[in-house]
Amino acid sequence: MFAESGLNPWRWQSDTVNLSAGYGLYQFTEASAYINLTGIPGHSPNMSTTEVQGGNVSDAEAQMYVFINDTLSKWGNRCWRRYWNEGDTWEGAPLYPDLYAKRTSILNIYGDGNTSEQIVSVIKDYLDNNKIDLKKEFYDLECI
């Protein structure tokens, strides 16, 4: 998460506004799935990479809410890529059973399902203890 978003809740993938690419702390892909949500407390995505356009710092909390509650149905008991899920078939045949087996062994060594809570705990620690500054700043460059 840190590598892709830099813990910046308004980070767009490749620093370009693109509703088909990633957005936010978790790089929700497609961004439009998160952007178009309604009824989420604090939900206010920023539609720019250079200035604040509609965004509010509460959007970081909204993204954590969406992640923890699996609002986009991408993390709960299924992976967001179809071929990682057991039981998915194509023309009656199992879809990539070897990848599902690999996914299962990876998930088993990385936790027991409380990863979201652990991530949120670390982020809350950073926010609560002023370890990160989420405010955007802009600088005027003087031309010589």
C-alpha positions, 0 to 999 in steps of 0.5 A: 500500500505504501509503495503504490499510494505513498499513504496519500489518500488522493493519489491517482495511479501514475499521477494521472486522473483516470477512472479506469486506473487506481485511486487512493490509499488502497489504489482502488481499481477501477477508481470509478468504483470508489469514486461513484460510491454514495452514503459513505461517511466522509467520502469526498474524493479529490478529482485532481493531481495538482489541486484540491477539487472536491476533496476533503481529508475525511476521504482517508477515513472513508477509504479505510471504512470501505476497505474494512467493510469490504464495501466494494466486495473485493477483499472479503472471502474472494479475491478481486481477480476471478481466476484466484477464486475457487469454484469459478469455472469457464465452460464447466471446467475449473478456472486456474485451480493451480493459481487458487492453490497458490493463492491459498498458501500465500493467504495462509502465511500472511494472516488469519483474516485480520489484515485490514484491521492491522493496516488501519491500526498502523495508519491510525497510529500515523494520523493520531501521532502526527507521523504523516502530513496529509495536507497538499502543499503547492509551491510557486517557483520563481523564474529567473 
